[in-house]
């Protein structure tokens, strides 16, 4: 009986021991399982993070590749522009050289022209000098003195010419100039003689309109206003289209007052 009880106790103890071992094992398994789950979660997080990092790296790599591509394109564009500028510079240098050659030719031509003009001017000056040095005829000298109002030398020269042989035109001019000198020197009797002679002997002379106007002034200077008015009317009747008609009309209106 005692033996039986002892065996049962031993068996119970053995059974009880296995149960505790199993419990420990189960707890260990549970602990391991929990740890494995945690490790799995951690691994999953790591995988996600690694994926994110890979994605970021890919993006960075893409950006770098894009930047490299754009940089390469920019470098290529800059290179092409530099090449174009060098070609343009070369073309400009060629054109500048051509322009310099043209300017050199033009400068040479201008220099030749200047020399040619200088020669012409020298020739003209020498021609004028020759003309000045050329002796004037008595008629030319008398007319030159009259134009210069050198009446002291002009009057005797004109009087001498009037005694010589002259063409009708030249003689009419001499008479007119002698009449003008006499009027300006207030030798009115001589002025009347010359102007009257000019009109009667050379009625078609171009000097008559001015001669008749000064003949009228001579009469007025001597106090003969009526004769002055008649002389102006005579001028207007015979030379109605002459450019001195206005002067004659103004004088006539003045003398009628």
DRENKE-535711 format. One record per residue: x, y, z of N, C-alpha, C, O in turn; residue in one letter. Coordinates in steps of 0.001 Angstrom, whole numbers, padded with zeros to 6 digits, always signed. Layout:
BEGIN
XYZXYZXYZXYZA
...
//
This chain:
BEGIN
+000833-001198+000000+000000+000000+000000+000867+001246+000000+000687+002193-000766X
+001822+001173+000921+002750+002300+000970+003490+002477-000329+003746+003594-000778X
+003824+001374-000913+004551+001453-002207+003694+002070-003249+004172+002848-004074X
+002472+001750-003232+001548+002305-004228+001427+003777-004073+001419+004516-005057X
+001331+004215-002853+001203+005679-002590+002449+006388-003037+002372+007465-003629X
+003584+005814-002770+004860+006438-003176+004946+006572-004668+005389+007607-005165X
+004533+005551-005409+004565+005560-006872+003641+006632-007411+003968+007370-008341X
+002483+006686-006792+001534+007691-007264+002087+009102-007056+001933+010008-007875X
+002749+009220-005888+003336+010555-005595+004404+010909-006600+004483+012034-007093X
+005236+009903-006896+006322+010133-007869+005760+010493-009215+006215+011438-009860X
+004752+009726-009648+004117+009966-010957+003487+011340-010994+003549+012061-011989X
+002863+011682-009842+002218+012999-009793+003248+014104-009900+003050+015120-010567X
+004369+013861-009208+005438+014875-009238+006013+015007-010631+006270+016105-011124X
+006212+013827-011265+006755+013822-012628+005817+014554-013565+006226+015364-014397X
+004521+014232-013395+003497+014854-014253+003475+016335-014024+003372+017132-014957X
+003575+016700-012740+003564+018110-012386+004771+018800-012954+004645+019938-013406X
+005922+018194-012961+007141+018781-013520+007019+019006-015001+007433+020072-015457X
+006500+018122-015776+006333+018255-017228+005420+019411-017534+005623+020146-018500X
+004460+019558-016741+003511+020647-017006+004180+021981-016817+003947+022887-017617X
+004978+022150-015828+005709+023395-015593+006713+023660-016698+006898+024801-017121X
+007370+022587-017169+008337+022727-018277+007635+023190-019521+008112+024064-020245X
+006490+022588-019757+005726+022980-020945+005311+024433-020843+005298+025180-021822X
+004969+024807-019601+004553+026214-019410+005712+027146-019737+005548+028169-020403X
+006918+026751-019236+008084+027586-019518+008359+027669-021002+008689+028720-021552X
+008204+026485-021640+008446+026450-023088+007438+027326-023831+007770+028054-024767X
+006211+027221-023376+005188+028006-024041+005466+029492-023875+005316+030281-024808X
+005878+029856-022653+006195+031254-022420+007371+031693-023284+007396+032784-023854X
+008359+030771-023353+009524+031081-024190+009123+031256-025634+009558+032179-026324X
+008259+030319-026079+007783+030406-027473+007030+031703-027688+007202+032382-028700X
+006196+032032-026723+005428+033282-026849+006365+034498-026903+006199+035425-027695X
+007376+034428-025992+008337+035537-025974+009071+035652-027292+009234+036734-027857X
+009518+034469-027769+010227+034447-029064+009324+034945-030171+009748+035702-031044X
+008056+034505-030125+007098+034920-031156+006898+036424-031136+006845+037086-032172X
+006787+036946-029901+006617+038399-029781+007842+039130-030335+007742+040114-031068X
+009004+038592-029944+010250+039215-030429+010353+039134-031937+010787+040070-032609X
+009930+037957-032458+009983+037795-033927+009036+038784-034617+009348+039369-035654X
+007865+038940-033992+006919+039917-034569+007494+041327-034549+007385+042098-035502X
+008124+041623-033385+008729+042945-033283+009852+043112-034302+009996+044149-034950X
+010668+042005-034417+011738+042049-035422+011179+042207-036834+011716+042942-037663X
+010088+041495-037075+009455+041594-038400+008973+043026-038668+009141+043581-039754X
+008348+043607-037585+007890+044994-037736+009060+045923-038026+009026+046783-038905X
+010139+045682-037195+011329+046510-037400+011891+046339-038799+012279+047297-039468X
+011919+045052-039220+012418+044788-040584+011544+045477-041628+012011+046045-042615X
+010215+045387-041338+009292+046038-042286+009544+047539-042330+009568+048148-043400X
+009735+048134-041131+010028+049583-041088+011325+049885-041810+011433+050843-042576X
+012321+049024-041537+013608+049224-042219+013459+049114-043729+014038+049890-044488X
+012664+048126-044148+012449+047941-045601+011792+049180-046206+012166+049658-047277X
+010764+049693-045446+010079+050899-045937+011054+052077-046024+011094+052812-047011X
+011841+052227-044945+012811+053315-044930+013859+053147-046027+014249+054098-046704X
+014295+051899-046174+015264+051634-047248+014652+051970-048602+015306+052533-049480X
+013365+051604-048750+012673+051927-050008+012596+053431-050233+012833+053940-051329X
+012245+054136-049119+012192+055594-049213+013542+056180-049563+013669+057079-050394X
+014567+055624-048883+015923+056110-049176+016310+055830-050618+016907+056669-051292X
+015953+054613-051087+016258+054284-052482+015540+055239-053440+016089+055687-054447X
+014254+055533-053066+013483+056458-053918+014126+057845-053926+014243+058486-054971X
+014545+058297-052723+015213+059598-052633+016514+059603-053432+016831+060553-054148X
+017253+058504-053282+018504+058393-054038+018241+058432-055537+018965+059072-056299X
+017177+057724-055942+016829+057718-057374+016462+059126-057843+016854+059568-058923X
+015677+059830-056971+015299+061207-057332+016526+062105-057434+016687+062895-058364X
+017410+061936-056395+018647+062741-056422+019479+062417-057646+020035+063303-058295X
+019555+061128-057950+020316+060713-059131+019699+061286-060404+020398+061720-061319X
+018327+061272-060432+017634+061837-061601+017906+063322-061737+018133+063841-062830X
+017876+064005-060568+018170+065452-060585+019582+065712-061069+019848+066601-061878X
+020503+064867-060517+021908+065010-060928+022055+064754-062419+022765+065473-063122X
+021360+063699-062897+021430+063379-064335+020862+064528-065166+021416+064907-066198X
+019700+065089-064669+019085+066211-065395+020010+067417-065408+020196+068072-066434X
+020594+067696-064227+021521+068825-064139+022723+068613-065044+023193+069531-065716X
+023207+067374-065042+024346+067073-065915+023966+067259-067378+024747+067773-068179X
+022720+066820-067720+022254+066942-069107+022105+068419-069497+022546+068863-070557X
+021448+069166-068567+021274+070599-068838+022626+071308-068887+022874+072161-069739X
+023498+070924-067941+024829+071520-067942+025579+071223-069227+026271+072073-069788X
+025415+069984-069671+026067+069611-070932+025504+070413-072092+026234+070887-072963X
+024157+070554-072079+023522+071348-073138+023979+072804-073078+024248+073434-074101X
+024060+073327-071829+024514+074714-071687+025945+074867-072173+026293+075819-072870X
+026766+073891-071779+028160+073947-072236+028237+073876-073762+029027+074566-074407X
+027367+072999-074315+027335+072853-075771+026863+074154-076430+027424+074604-077429X
+025788+074758-075828+025259+076020-076366+026300+077137-076274+026498+077907-077215X
+026963+077203-075103+028011+078211-074933+029145+078012-075920+029694+078968-076469X
+029479+076758-076129+030541+076451-077082+030161+076885-078489+030970+077443-079230X
+028886+076607-078841+028409+077008-080167+028398+078525-080296+028775+079064-081336X
+027962+079224-079229+027941+080691-079261+029347+081262-079387+029593+082204-080141X
+030252+080673-078636+031637+081131-078722+032198+080943-080122+032914+081792-080653X
+031848+079802-080697+032313+079532-082062+031718+080535-083035+032398+081032-083932X
+030386+080838-082835+029718+081821-083704+030341+083201-083540+030526+083925-084518X
+030671+083570-082275+031305+084863-082031+032683+084944-082664+033075+085975-083211X
+033406+083845-082581+034742+083815-083201+034625+083980-084714+035410+084699-085332X
+033625+083300-085310+033410+083432-086760+033008+084858-087117+033468+085420-088112X
+032112+085449-086258+031695+086826-086507+032879+087786-086392+033042+088689-087213X
+033702+087578-085363+034882+088409-085182+035821+088309-086378+036383+089303-086837X
+035972+087103-086861+036835+086893-088028+036274+087603-089248+037000+088232-090018X
+034919+087482-089406+034278+088171-090531+034435+089678-090415+034700+090360-091405X
+034270+090206-089180+034432+091648-088965+035866+092094-089242+036092+093161-089812X
+036809+091288-088845+038209+091613-089107+038480+091708-090600+039214+092578-091069X
+037856+090770-091344+038028+090781-092805+037427+092060-093386+038031+092721-094230X
+036204+092397-092908+035539+093602-093409+036319+094863-093038+036456+095782-093846X
+036829+094892-091800+037621+096042-091369+038861+096200-092241+039246+097307-092618X
+039468+095067-092548+040645+095102-093408+040288+095635-094790+041018+096443-095365X
+039140+095166-095323+038690+095647-096631+038403+097147-096583+038770+097888-097495X
+037731+097593-095487+037437+099014-095347+038715+099848-095250+038809+100933-095823X
+039687+099323-094520+040974+100030-094418+041636+100176-095782+042194+101222-096114X
+041560+099088-096573+042139+099154-097917+041410+100176-098778+042030+100928-099530X
+040046+100194-098654+039259+101159-099412+039590+102584-098990+039755+103470-099828X
+039685+102795-097654+039998+104135-097150+041381+104582-097610+041602+105758-097899X
+042300+103638-097673+043647+103966-098156+043593+104419-099615+044244+105388-100006X
+042790+103682-100422+042638+104048-101836+041970+105411-101975+042394+106251-102769X
+040891+105617-101168+040179+106897-101224+041094+108043-100814+041096+109111-101428X
+041881+107795-099751+042815+108829-099295+043824+109182-100382+044169+110347-100580X
+044286+108151-101081+045234+108393-102174+044573+109188-103295+045176+110100-103862X
+043306+108827-103614+042584+109547-104662+042349+111010-104259+042511+111925-105067X
+041961+111209-102981+041742+112579-102500+043027+113398-102561+043013+114580-102905X
+044112+112761-102228+045399+113457-102281+045719+113883-103713+046202+114989-103956X
+045434+112972-104662+045652+113315-106070+044743+114462-106489+045161+115379-107196X
+043459+114393-106027+042523+115461-106371+042968+116795-105782+042888+117834-106437X
+043441+116750-104528+043933+117981-103905+045100+118576-104709+045179+119785-104923X
+045989+117695-105139+047120+118162-105947+046629+118767-107254+047132+119794-107710X
+045616+118098-107858+045058+118586-109118+044392+119950-108921+044550+120857-109738X
+043626+120079-107794+042953+121354-107500+043979+122452-107246+043814+123586-107696X
+045036+122108-106524+046094+123096-106268+046711+123585-107577+046981+124773-107748X
+046926+122644-108495+047491+123025-109791+046547+123939-110557+046971+124908-111187X
+045222+123604-110491+044234+124439-111186+044206+125839-110583+044180+126842-111297X
+044211+125883-109227+044193+127191-108562+045425+128018-108913+045339+129226-109132X
+046563+127349-108962+047784+128061-109344+047666+128600-110758+048082+129720-111052X
+047080+127764-111643+046903+128189-113038+045965+129378-113123+046217+130337-113851X
+044845+129296-112342+043886+130395-112359+044499+131678-111812+044297+132764-112355X
+045254+131530-110723+045906+132706-110143+046896+133333-111109+046983+134554-111236X
+047639+132467-111787+048603+132987-112748+047888+133649-113915+048361+134640-114471X
+046703+133068-114289+045907+133669-115366+045394+135039-114971+045426+135984-115758X
+044902+135133-113690+044419+136426-113207+045551+137444-113144+045384+138616-113480X
+046690+136963-112711+047851+137865-112630+048212+138388-114012+048552+139557-114192X
+048127+137468-114998+048439+137889-116360+047428+138908-116855+047770+139868-117545X
+046131+138668-116474+045091+139597-116907+045301+140970-116273+045136+142011-116909X
+045681+140926-114958+045902+142187-114276+047098+142933-114863+047110+144156-115001X
+048085+142137-115195+049296+142766-115720+049121+143216-117164+049907+144002-117693X
+048042+142682-117799+047803+143054-119195+047391+144542-119263+046582+144995-118453X
+047922+145264-120184+047637+146692-120337+046227+146895-120888+045855+146310-121906X
+045437+147743-120190+044080+148026-120642+044101+149041-121769+044991+149886-121862X
+043084+148929-122631+042949+149919-123704+042452+151229-123094+041935+151225-121977X
+042596+152342-123800+042122+153631-123266+040627+153599-122908+040206+154168-121900X
+039843+152928-123747+038396+152815-123486+038148+152026-122191+037365+152454-121344X
+038825+150861-122041+038664+150027-120846+039130+150757-119590+038504+150666-118534X
+040222+151469-119721+040755+152197-118566+039801+153316-118142+039588+153546-116951X
+039227+154012-119142+038296+155101-118846+037045+154567-118151+036555+155170-117196X
+036520+153412-118641+035331+152802-118027+035637+152280-116621+034796+152362-115726X
+036851+151740-116435+037243+151250-115109+037335+152407-114117+036917+152277-112966X
+037879+153531-114562+037974+154695-113685+036586+155247-113360+036338+155694-112240X
+035675+155214-114353+034301+155699-114123+033593+154827-113078+032933+155339-112175X
+033743+153499-113217+033109+152594-112246+033673+152785-110851+032968+152638-109853X
+034971+153118-110796+035621+153333-109501+035391+154742-108981+035936+155118-107943X
+034576+155534-109703+034271+156931-109341+035534+157814-109295+035630+158775-108532X
+036482+157439-110143+037686+158269-110260+037438+159281-111386+038013+159191-112471X
+036566+160238-111088+036088+161147-112121+037170+162102-112652+037105+162541-113801X
+038132+162408-111837+039189+163325-112286+040004+162753-113430+040438+163473-114329X
+040207+161420-113379+040944+160768-114469+039998+160258-115548+040373+160161-116717X
+038762+159931-115148+037805+159374-116111+037296+160442-117087+037178+160159-118279X
+036988+161676-116612+036392+162706-117479+037299+163102-118655+036818+163125-119788X
+038576+163413-118443+039415+163760-119603+039620+162581-120545+039736+162766-121756X
+039666+161351-119988+039842+160173-120834+038614+159961-121708+038740+159622-122885X
+037409+160162-121135+036165+160012-121901+036034+161117-122963+035581+160860-124079X
+036428+162325-122614+036378+163435-123583+037319+163164-124749+037010+163492-125894X
+038465+162564-124454+039409+162234-125526+038841+161142-126412+038998+161177-127633X
+038181+160171-125794+037566+159081-126571+036460+159608-127465+036289+159141-128592X
+035706+160584-126963+034596+161135-127734+035075+161807-129024+034325+161906-129995X
+036314+162262-129024+036880+162907-130215+037431+161871-131209+037671+162192-132373X
+037624+160649-130750+038183+159625-131615+037106+158815-132304+035931+159181-132324X
+037555+157684-132876+036635+156806-133593+036162+155693-132655+036959+154933-132105X
+034838+155627-132493+034215+154594-131663+032971+154054-132318+032391+154715-133179X
+032551+152885-131939+031284+152348-132434+030148+153156-131833+030336+153863-130843X
+028970+153052-132430+027821+153822-131935+027499+153468-130482+027202+154340-129666X
+027564+152195-130185+027251+151744-128820+028268+152303-127824+027901+152800-126759X
+029552+152213-128185+030607+152701-127290+030510+154208-127112+030693+154717-126006X
+030211+154952-128232+030122+156414-128148+028940+156838-127276+029035+157784-126493X
+027797+156100-127431+026619+156415-126604+026953+156218-125119+026509+156991-124271X
+027712+155212-124823+028104+154962-123423+029020+156057-122900+028890+156491-121755X
+029953+156504-123746+030870+157579-123346+030091+158854-123044+030327+159508-122028X
+029124+159216-123968+028319+160431-123760+027522+160326-122453+027465+161276-121674X
+026910+159160-122226+026125+158949-121001+026986+159126-119750+026580+159782-118790X
+028194+158527-119777+029064+158611-118601+029559+160045-118360+029712+160477-117217X
+029806+160770-119454+030206+162176-119305+029066+163011-118712+029292+163907-117899X
+027826+162693-119141+026656+163388-118583+026513+163085-117095+026206+163982-116311X
+026737+161802-116688+026624+161423-115281+027703+162106-114431+027427+162566-113323X
+028929+162169-114954+030004+162838-114222+029679+164327-114041+029882+164889-112964X
+029169+164959-115115+028816+166383-115041+027706+166613-114014+027756+167577-113250X
+026696+165719-113995+025585+165877-113043+026095+165733-111606+025727+166519-110733X
+026955+164714-111358+027454+164488-109996+028410+165585-109544+028550+165843-108349X
+029066+166228-110504+029962+167344-110154+029227+168685-110186+029823+169747-110007X
+027886+168602-110424+027001+169776-110449+027373+170760-111555+027183+171969-111421X
+027890+170238-112613+028116+171055-113821+026909+170800-114725+026981+170060-115706X
+025785+171450-114349+024498+171137-114944+024391+171496-116435+023691+170810-117181X
+025064+172540-116869+025015+172916-118291+025634+171809-119141+025099+171442-120188X
+026764+171283-118677+027406+170189-119418+026532+168932-119369+026423+168197-120350X
+025921+168705-118220+025055+167524-118079+023885+167612-119066+023567+166622-119726X
+023249+168765-119176+022141+168949-120112+022605+168711-121547+021891+168101-122343X
+023797+169191-121871+024325+169023-123234+024524+167544-123546+024099+167072-124600X
+025162+166815-122647+025462+165392-122902+024190+164544-122968+024049+163721-123873X
+023264+164730-122024+022038+163918-121997+021150+164211-123216+020533+163308-123780X
+021101+165497-123611+020305+165870-124792+020920+165267-126053+020209+164736-126906X
+022238+165351-126165+022940+164786-127321+022723+163270-127400+022539+162713-128482X
+022748+162623-126245+022548+161147-126206+021171+160787-126755+021037+159842-127532X
+020137+161550-126347+018780+161221-126764+018546+161541-128243+017882+160783-128950X
+019095+162664-128704+018848+163071-130090+019670+162267-131092+019179+161929-132169X
+020926+161957-130741+021799+161252-131696+021708+159728-131590+021967+159008-132554X
+021337+159259-130406+021265+157788-130219+019971+157410-129474+020025+156927-128343X
+018809+157632-130111+017506+157427-129453+017237+155963-129054+016425+155692-128169X
+017929+155030-129718+017708+153621-129400+018716+153063-128380+018706+151872-128069X
+019552+153915-127888+020560+153473-126929+019916+153031-125610+018925+153605-125158X
+020503+152007-125015+019982+151483-123738+020263+152446-122575+019741+152263-121476X
+021092+153475-122825+021454+154408-121763+020497+155599-121679+020594+156412-120759X
+019567+155701-122645+018668+156856-122690+017682+156940-121523+017510+158031-120980X
+017030+155861-121109+016093+155992-119983+016754+156615-118754+016197+157525-118142X
+017937+156127-118396+018639+156696-117238+019102+158129-117540+019103+158989-116659X
+019502+158375-118818+019943+159724-119208+018817+160727-119079+019029+161833-118582X
+017591+160351-119530+016452+161272-119461+016048+161540-118008+015680+162664-117665X
+016113+160512-117154+015783+160721-115736+016748+161727-115115+016330+162605-114361X
+018031+161602-115428+019009+162532-114866+018954+163905-115555+019340+164918-114973X
+018469+163919-116800+018245+165221-117449+017124+165967-116736+017194+167181-116548X
+016067+165210-116333+014956+165808-115579+015451+166296-114216+015041+167360-113752X
+016317+165535-113585+016873+165973-112306+017732+167230-112463+017797+168081-111576X
+018387+167313-113624+019223+168497-113889+018344+169746-114029+018660+170809-113495X
+017207+169587-114778+016277+170714-114910+015732+171115-113537+015636+172300-113219X
+015381+170121-112736+014838+170408-111400+015886+171127-110546+015561+172053-109803X
+017149+170691-110659+018223+171334-109888+018410+172783-110290+018849+173607-109488X
+018068+173099-111564+018185+174486-112048+016898+175274-111826+016825+176456-112165X
+015879+174620-111255+014625+175318-110938+013590+175240-112027+012533+175858-111894X
+013843+174493-113130+012885+174383-114222+012064+173099-114034+012361+172065-114632X
+011027+173187-113191+010231+172003-112844+009398+171541-114032+009267+170340-114268X
+008833+172483-114781+007999+172111-115924+008797+171335-116953+008326+170326-117479X
+010009+171801-117244+010857+171090-118203+011243+169716-117647+011385+168756-118405X
+011410+169622-116352+011730+168338-115706+010573+167354-115888+010787+166176-116176X
+009312+167864-115712+008142+166985-115852+007986+166534-117302+007664+165375-117565X
+008216+167453-118243+008118+167095-119665+009151+166023-120023+008858+165098-120781X
+010346+166153-119480+011407+165177-119762+011031+163790-119223+011290+162779-119875X
+010422+163745-118033+009991+162453-117440+008861+161835-118273+008836+160623-118485X
+007921+162678-118746+006849+162164-119599+007413+161618-120907+006939+160611-121434X
+008438+162305-121418+009094+161839-122636+009723+160466-122415+009661+159595-123283X
+010320+160286-121260+010938+158987-120936+009866+157893-120855+010060+156790-121366X
+008724+158207-120204+007649+157216-120039+007007+156859-121383+006600+155717-121595X
+006918+157838-122288+006316+157591-123602+007218+156731-124482+006741+155837-125181X
+008513+157001-124446+009439+156307-125333+009932+154962-124778+010323+154079-125540X
+009911+154817-123471+010433+153565-122868+009468+153070-121782+009840+152988-120611X
+008235+152741-122171+007203+152383-121181+007459+151056-120444+006904+150821-119371X
+008294+150202-121025+008532+148888-120393+009885+148809-119689+010269+147752-119188X
+010594+149912-119654+011929+149884-119037+011815+149720-117512+010836+150146-116900X
+012831+149097-116920+012773+148831-115478+012896+150090-114629+012650+150040-113423X
+013281+151251-115246+013383+152490-114495+012103+153338-114578+012085+154479-114116X
+011034+152781-115166+009770+153504-115298+009229+153896-113922+008711+154999-113750X
+009347+153004-112950+008831+153286-111607+009530+154501-110987+008903+155316-110310X
+010836+154603-111231+011595+155767-110710+011079+157050-111349+010896+158070-110684X
+010847+156971-112664+010364+158157-113392+008983+158575-112883+008729+159767-112706X
+008100+157621-112647+006751+157923-112166+006791+158540-110769+006057+159484-110478X
+007638+158009-109927+007755+158548-108569+008264+160000-108602+007781+160857-107863X
+009236+160248-109465+009766+161609-109591+008698+162566-110143+008565+163701-109687X
+007942+162076-111135+006895+162899-111743+005833+163264-110712+005382+164408-110650X
+005440+162284-109906+004445+162549-108860+004992+163540-107835+004255+164383-107324X
+006242+163437-107548+006882+164340-106589+006948+165767-107126+006735+166730-106390X
+007252+165891-108439+007396+167215-109031+006049+167910-109243+005992+169132-109372X
+004962+167126-109279+003634+167706-109490+003068+168310-108217+002100+169069-108267X
+003651+167987-107099+003130+168510-105832+003459+169988-105675+003098+170598-104668X
//
